[in-house]
Amino acid sequence: HRREPQESHDGAEYDRAQRRHRQQDDDIDRAEIVIDASGGLPTIGDVMDQEGIAVSTWDVLNGQKQLSGNVLLYDNHGGHQGLSCAATLSPLPNVKLTIATPEHSLGIELDYPNRPQYMEVFYREHVCVKPDLRLLSVEKDGNCVQATFQNVYSEAIENCVFDHVVIEAGTEPNTMIYVNGGAKPGHWGGVKPGQSGRGGGRSRSALFHSAVASERPSGFGVVVA
């Protein structure tokens, strides 16, 4: 995301910034391929949440959601994201935290030296850890949230009630620019170097999302947006 220059007493610096941004726009206009590398957005994975009541770890960590009471954090990612959110929530005096995961232990994607810093907090704060449980769905139950789990081995169903449910299941690509970027039909990441377009020439003006553009196509002018 480009930050617009702020006008200040240094008029020369402002003019230079404006020229750089105009040059960037010109480069994009002339590009034959634009790679959209605009990152991802939090997802709840396969959990059924028809009422949109689950909270992402992003909302907790950036302070947009202030939670209290009996809180479930479902970690289907196994990285720092879920555990750092749990380490933020568990010391709060008005939070009783439960962490559930479909894996046999927490932080499955972490190297062992990174795990103790989280586990020390969880033991100290008496966090309840529920392994081997896959969260199937969440739904309102009065003023609370009912979470339905399934054991990954026995397939037994378990229902629990919480005040809030936080889900960490990684991210999915942010495709807003990719979908609304104005690329011509047939140019959605499917153009190959040397592919012929209309009139026998090389196809031009293609838009790729970084999720599908694994390497730079040779012979094209490329701009990463």
C-alpha positions in Angstrom: 0.0 0.0 0.0 1.5 3.3 -1.1 1.6 6.1 1.5 0.7 9.5 0.0 3.4 12.1 0.7 2.4 14.7 3.3 2.9 18.3 2.3 5.4 20.1 4.6 7.7 23.0 4.7 10.2 21.0 2.6 8.5 21.6 -0.8 11.4 20.0 -2.7 11.1 16.7 -0.9 7.3 16.8 -1.5 7.9 17.3 -5.2 10.4 14.5 -5.4 8.0 12.1 -3.7 5.2 13.1 -6.1 7.6 12.4 -9.0 8.5 9.0 -7.6 4.8 8.1 -7.3 4.0 9.2 -10.8 6.9 7.1 -12.1 5.6 4.1 -10.2 2.2 4.6 -11.8 3.8 4.8 -15.2 5.7 1.6 -14.6 2.5 -0.2 -13.7 0.7 1.2 -16.8 3.6 -0.1 -19.0 3.9 -3.5 -17.2 3.0 -6.6 -19.2 2.6 -8.6 -16.0 1.5 -7.3 -12.6 2.0 -9.7 -9.6 -0.5 -8.9 -6.8 1.5 -9.6 -3.6 -1.0 -8.0 -1.2 -0.8 -10.7 1.5 -3.7 -12.6 3.1 -6.6 -12.2 5.5 -7.5 -14.3 8.5 -9.7 -17.4 7.9 -11.6 -19.7 10.1 -10.8 -22.7 7.9 -13.5 -25.4 7.8 -15.4 -24.3 10.9 -19.1 -23.7 10.3 -20.0 -20.2 11.6 -23.2 -19.1 9.9 -23.7 -16.2 12.3 -20.1 -14.8 12.1 -19.6 -14.9 15.8 -16.0 -16.2 15.9 -13.2 -13.8 16.4 -9.8 -13.9 14.7 -6.5 -13.7 16.5 -5.8 -10.6 14.5 -8.7 -8.8 16.2 -7.4 -9.8 19.6 -3.7 -8.9 19.0 -4.4 -5.5 17.5 -6.8 -4.6 20.3 -10.0 -4.4 18.2 -11.6 -7.1 20.4 -11.6 -6.9 24.2 -12.6 -10.3 25.5 -13.6 -11.5 29.0 -15.1 -14.5 30.7 -14.8 -18.1 29.5 -12.8 -17.9 26.2 -12.0 -20.6 23.7 -9.0 -20.3 21.4 -9.0 -22.9 18.7 -5.6 -23.2 17.1 -5.7 -25.1 13.8 -2.4 -23.5 12.7 0.2 -24.6 15.2 2.4 -21.5 14.8 3.3 -18.4 16.8 0.0 -16.6 15.9 -2.3 -18.7 18.0 0.0 -19.1 20.9 1.0 -15.5 21.1 -2.7 -14.6 21.2 -3.2 -17.2 24.0 -0.3 -15.7 25.9 -1.9 -12.3 25.6 -5.3 -13.4 26.8 -4.4 -15.9 29.6 -2.8 -13.4 32.1 -5.9 -11.1 31.9 -7.7 -11.2 35.3 -11.2 -11.5 33.7 -10.3 -14.3 31.3 -10.5 -18.0 31.8 -8.8 -19.5 28.7 -9.2 -22.9 27.0 -7.0 -23.8 24.0 -8.2 -26.6 21.7 -6.2 -28.0 18.8 -6.7 -31.0 16.4 -3.0 -31.8 17.0 -1.6 -34.0 19.8 0.1 -30.9 21.4 0.3 -27.1 21.1 2.7 -25.3 18.7 3.1 -28.3 16.4 4.8 -26.1 13.7 7.3 -24.5 16.2 10.8 -25.6 16.8 11.2 -27.0 20.3 13.2 -24.0 21.7 10.3 -21.7 20.9 7.6 -23.7 22.8 8.7 -23.3 26.5 8.1 -19.5 26.5 4.5 -20.2 25.8 4.0 -23.3 27.9 5.4 -21.5 31.0 2.7 -18.9 30.7 0.0 -21.4 30.1 0.9 -23.5 33.2 1.3 -20.4 35.3 -2.1 -19.1 34.3 -3.8 -22.5 34.6 -4.9 -22.6 30.9 -7.0 -25.6 30.0 -5.5 -27.4 27.0 -7.7 -29.8 24.9 -5.7 -31.7 22.3 -7.0 -34.0 19.5 -10.2 -32.0 19.1 -11.4 -30.6 15.8 -13.8 -27.7 16.0 -16.7 -28.4 13.7 -19.1 -25.4 14.3 -19.9 -22.5 16.5 -23.4 -21.1 17.1 -25.2 -18.8 19.5 -26.5 -20.2 22.8 -28.3 -17.3 24.4 -25.6 -14.8 25.3 -22.9 -17.4 24.9 -21.4 -19.5 22.1 -21.8 -23.3 21.8 -18.7 -25.0 20.2 -19.1 -28.4 18.8 -15.9 -30.6 18.7 -15.1 -34.0 17.2 -12.3 -36.1 18.5 -9.9 -36.8 15.7 -9.4 -40.4 16.8 -12.6 -41.6 18.3 -14.8 -39.3 16.3 -16.8 -38.7 19.5 -18.8 -35.4 19.5 -18.4 -32.9 22.4 -20.3 -29.7 23.0 -18.9 -26.9 25.2 -20.2 -23.4 25.9 -18.0 -20.3 26.0 -18.5 -16.6 26.2 -16.2 -16.0 23.2 -14.5 -18.1 20.5 -11.2 -17.1 18.9 -10.0 -19.0 15.8 -6.5 -19.2 14.4 -6.5 -21.1 11.1 -3.9 -19.2 9.1 -4.8 -16.9 6.2 -6.3 -17.0 2.8 -5.0 -14.8 -0.1 -6.3 -11.3 -0.3 -7.7 -11.4 -3.8 -9.5 -8.1 -3.9 -7.0 -6.5 -6.3 -6.6 -9.8 -8.2 -10.3 -10.1 -8.8 -11.1 -6.5 -9.4 -7.8 -5.5 -11.1 -9.3 -5.2 -14.6 -7.3 -8.0 -16.3 -8.8 -9.2 -19.5 -10.7 -12.5 -19.6 -8.3 -15.4 -19.9 -5.4 -13.5 -18.3 -5.9 -14.6 -14.7 -2.5 -16.0 -14.0 -2.7 -18.3 -17.0 -0.4 -16.5 -19.4 2.8 -18.5 -20.3 6.0 -16.9 -21.6 5.9 -17.0 -25.4 2.1 -17.7 -25.5 0.5 -16.2 -28.6 -2.2 -13.7 -28.3 -4.6 -12.1 -30.8 -2.8 -11.5 -34.1 -0.1 -14.0 -33.3 1.9 -11.7 -31.0 2.8 -12.4 -27.4 -0.1 -11.9 -24.9 0.2 -8.6 -22.9 -1.2 -7.1 -19.7 -1.6 -10.1 -17.4 -2.4 -10.1 -13.7 -1.0 -12.8 -11.4 -1.6 -13.3 -7.7 1.5 -14.2 -5.8 -0.2 -17.4 -4.7 0.0 -18.7 -8.3 3.1 -16.9 -9.5 5.8 -19.2 -8.3 8.6 -17.7 -10.4 9.2 -14.7 -12.6 8.2 -15.4 -16.3 11.2 -14.7 -18.5 10.9 -12.1 -21.2 8.2 -10.0 -19.6 8.3 -6.6 -17.8 7.1 -7.4 -14.3 5.8 -5.1 -11.6 5.0 -6.4 -8.1 2.1 -4.5 -6.6 
